[in-house]
Amino acid sequence: MATRMSTAGVARAYDRWAPVYDLVFGPVFRRGRSDAIVAAERVGGRIIEVGVGTGISLPQYQPGNRIVAVDLSDAMLDKARARVREQNLHHVEQVVVGDAENLQYADNSFDVVVAQYVITACPHPERALDEFVRICRPGGEIIITTRVGAGQGLRGAIERTLMPVTSRLGFRTDFPWSRYEAWAATRADVRLLENRPLPPLGHFSLVRYQKLTEDHAR
């Protein structure tokens, strides 16, 4: 299948992106990064950013939080490690290679899970979402910035047509909101707090889920 993605393939794609990632995507994703960090810091505490890439977001976190930074691409993380050293980001606990679909942390380890522009780069997105819920403490939040596909119409057709190309570049164009809805319907322990389109065009959204306590699980 031309649009099939693999973990190794995504890692290779982002290793190739590493030298130019901040230049190409930094300005495009600036608003989403800022909004995600503001949302995460409303909860605060121990925060994991999954898919941290070059660590471009790390200096924006307040020093009172404890940050764990994870990404699949070691080349991207080399830039994140350099950023942590050069800017003396002492609130960053770890910068480590990790797979969003198989995170090596215990259940309920974090107050907040942040995943910026990651879900559509995962070979099995629902598996990653399940992992985010697993490592988030009850009452904590999963904060996602994500591309939301059109699903239908001309834009949806274009997104599906582009998939063989974009999947080789490490991300999906075809990922409609209905896929998040279908995933959430399988989980009795999460509730949607927010789904807000991000400017300028609304093709990306800020999505927030809360992991429910046992008393409030559906």
C-alpha positions as CSV (number, residue, x, y, z in Angstrom):
1,M,0.0,0.0,0.0
2,A,1.6,3.3,-1.1
3,T,0.4,5.3,1.9
4,R,1.6,2.8,4.6
5,M,3.9,4.4,7.2
6,S,6.4,2.7,9.4
7,T,8.2,3.8,12.6
8,A,11.6,3.4,10.9
9,G,10.5,5.3,7.9
10,V,9.2,8.2,9.9
11,A,12.5,8.3,11.9
12,R,14.5,8.5,8.7
13,A,12.2,11.2,7.3
14,Y,12.7,13.4,10.3
15,D,16.4,12.7,10.4
16,R,16.5,14.3,6.9
17,W,14.3,17.2,8.1
18,A,16.5,18.0,11.1
19,P,18.9,20.5,9.4
20,V,16.1,22.7,8.1
21,Y,13.1,21.9,10.3
22,D,13.2,25.1,12.3
23,L,13.5,27.2,9.2
24,V,10.8,25.5,7.3
25,F,8.2,24.7,10.1
26,G,9.2,27.1,12.9
27,P,7.1,30.1,11.7
28,V,4.2,27.9,10.4
29,F,3.7,26.2,13.8
30,R,4.6,29.2,16.1
31,R,1.0,30.0,17.1
32,G,0.2,26.3,17.8
33,R,3.3,25.9,19.9
34,S,2.5,28.9,22.0
35,D,-1.1,28.0,22.5
36,A,-0.2,24.4,23.5
37,I,2.3,25.6,26.1
38,V,-0.1,28.1,27.6
39,A,-2.7,25.3,27.9
40,A,-0.1,22.9,29.4
41,E,1.1,25.4,32.0
42,R,-2.5,26.0,33.2
43,V,-2.1,22.5,34.7
44,G,1.7,22.6,35.2
45,G,3.9,20.1,37.0
46,R,5.7,17.3,35.2
47,I,5.1,17.7,31.5
48,I,6.2,15.3,28.7
49,E,6.4,16.7,25.1
50,V,6.2,13.8,22.7
51,G,7.6,14.6,19.3
52,V,9.7,17.5,20.6
53,G,11.8,17.5,17.5
54,T,14.6,20.1,17.6
55,G,13.3,21.4,21.0
56,I,12.2,24.7,19.5
57,S,9.4,24.8,22.1
58,L,11.5,24.0,25.2
59,P,12.6,27.6,26.0
60,Q,9.0,28.7,26.2
61,Y,8.2,26.5,29.2
62,Q,8.4,28.2,32.6
63,P,11.2,27.0,34.9
64,G,8.7,26.0,37.5
65,N,7.7,23.0,35.4
66,R,9.7,19.8,34.8
67,I,9.9,18.8,31.2
68,V,10.7,15.5,29.6
69,A,11.4,15.7,25.8
70,V,10.9,12.7,23.6
71,D,11.3,12.2,19.8
72,L,11.8,9.3,17.4
73,S,14.6,11.1,15.5
74,D,18.0,11.2,17.1
75,A,19.2,13.8,14.6
76,M,16.3,16.1,15.7
77,L,17.2,15.5,19.3
78,D,20.8,16.4,18.8
79,K,19.5,19.9,18.1
80,A,17.2,19.8,21.1
81,R,20.2,18.7,23.4
82,A,22.3,21.6,22.1
83,R,19.5,24.0,22.7
84,V,19.1,22.8,26.3
85,R,22.9,23.2,26.9
86,E,23.3,26.5,25.2
87,Q,20.2,28.1,26.9
88,N,20.8,26.5,30.3
89,L,17.3,25.0,30.4
90,H,17.6,23.3,33.8
91,H,13.9,22.5,34.0
92,V,14.3,20.0,31.1
93,E,14.8,16.6,32.9
94,Q,15.4,14.4,29.9
95,V,15.9,14.6,26.2
96,V,15.6,11.0,24.9
97,V,14.7,8.9,21.9
98,G,11.3,7.4,22.2
99,D,8.4,6.1,20.2
100,A,5.0,7.8,20.7
101,E,3.3,4.4,20.2
102,N,5.4,2.7,22.9
103,L,6.5,5.1,25.6
104,Q,8.9,3.8,28.2
105,Y,7.2,5.4,31.2
106,A,5.0,4.1,34.0
107,D,1.2,4.6,34.1
108,N,0.2,8.0,35.4
109,S,3.7,9.5,35.2
110,F,2.9,12.9,34.0
111,D,0.6,15.8,34.8
112,V,0.4,16.8,31.1
113,V,1.2,15.1,27.8
114,V,1.9,17.5,25.0
115,A,2.1,16.3,21.4
116,Q,2.7,19.0,18.8
117,Y,2.1,18.1,15.2
118,V,2.8,14.4,16.0
119,I,-0.3,12.4,15.6
120,T,-0.5,12.6,11.9
121,A,3.2,11.4,11.8
122,C,2.5,8.2,13.7
123,P,2.1,5.0,11.7
124,H,-0.7,4.0,14.2
125,P,-2.2,7.2,15.6
126,E,-4.7,5.6,17.9
127,R,-2.0,3.6,19.5
128,A,-0.1,6.8,20.3
129,L,-3.3,8.4,21.7
130,D,-3.8,5.4,24.0
131,E,-0.2,5.7,25.2
132,F,-0.7,9.4,26.0
133,V,-3.7,8.5,28.2
134,R,-1.8,5.7,29.9
135,I,1.1,7.9,31.0
136,C,-1.1,10.9,32.0
137,R,-2.3,11.0,35.6
138,P,-6.1,11.0,36.3
139,G,-7.2,14.6,36.2
140,G,-4.3,15.6,33.9
141,E,-4.5,16.7,30.3
142,I,-3.4,15.5,26.9
143,I,-2.8,18.6,24.7
144,I,-2.4,18.1,21.0
145,T,-1.7,20.4,18.1
146,T,-2.8,18.6,15.0
147,R,-3.6,18.8,11.3
148,V,-7.3,18.1,10.8
149,G,-8.2,16.8,7.4
150,A,-11.3,17.8,5.5
151,G,-12.5,14.3,5.1
152,Q,-14.9,15.2,2.3
153,G,-15.1,17.6,-0.7
154,L,-12.4,18.9,-2.9
155,R,-9.9,19.5,-0.1
156,G,-10.4,16.0,1.2
157,A,-9.8,14.5,-2.2
158,I,-6.6,16.5,-2.6
159,E,-5.4,15.4,0.8
160,R,-6.0,11.7,-0.1
161,T,-4.2,12.2,-3.4
162,L,-1.2,13.7,-1.7
163,M,-0.9,10.8,0.9
164,P,1.6,8.7,-1.1
165,V,4.0,11.7,-1.2
166,T,3.5,13.1,2.3
167,S,3.7,9.7,4.0
168,R,7.2,9.4,2.6
169,L,8.0,12.8,4.0
170,G,6.8,11.6,7.4
171,F,3.2,12.8,7.9
172,R,-0.4,12.4,6.7
173,T,-2.5,14.9,5.0
174,D,-5.7,12.7,5.2
175,F,-6.7,12.7,8.9
176,P,-10.3,13.9,9.5
177,W,-11.7,14.9,12.9
178,S,-14.0,11.8,12.7
179,R,-10.9,9.7,13.4
180,Y,-10.4,11.4,16.8
181,E,-14.1,11.0,17.5
182,A,-14.0,7.3,16.8
183,W,-11.0,6.9,19.0
184,A,-12.5,8.9,21.9
185,A,-15.7,6.7,21.7
186,T,-13.6,3.7,22.6
187,R,-12.3,5.4,25.8
188,A,-14.4,5.7,28.9
189,D,-11.6,7.5,30.7
190,V,-11.2,10.6,28.6
191,R,-13.4,13.7,27.7
192,L,-12.8,16.3,25.1
193,L,-12.2,19.7,26.7
194,E,-11.4,21.8,23.6
195,N,-11.1,21.5,19.8
196,R,-10.1,25.0,18.5
197,P,-9.0,25.8,15.0
198,L,-5.7,27.7,14.9
199,P,-5.1,30.7,12.6
200,P,-4.4,31.6,10.0
201,L,-6.4,29.1,7.9
202,G,-7.8,26.7,10.5
203,H,-6.2,23.6,8.9
204,F,-4.6,22.9,12.3
205,S,-6.3,22.7,15.7
206,L,-5.5,22.7,19.4
207,V,-7.2,19.7,20.9
208,R,-7.4,19.0,24.7
209,Y,-8.5,15.9,26.4
210,Q,-8.7,15.3,30.1
211,K,-8.0,11.9,31.6
212,L,-10.9,11.2,34.0
213,T,-10.6,10.0,37.5
214,E,-12.2,6.7,38.3
215,D,-15.1,8.5,39.9
216,H,-15.8,10.5,36.7
217,A,-15.1,7.9,34.1
218,R,-18.0,7.1,31.8
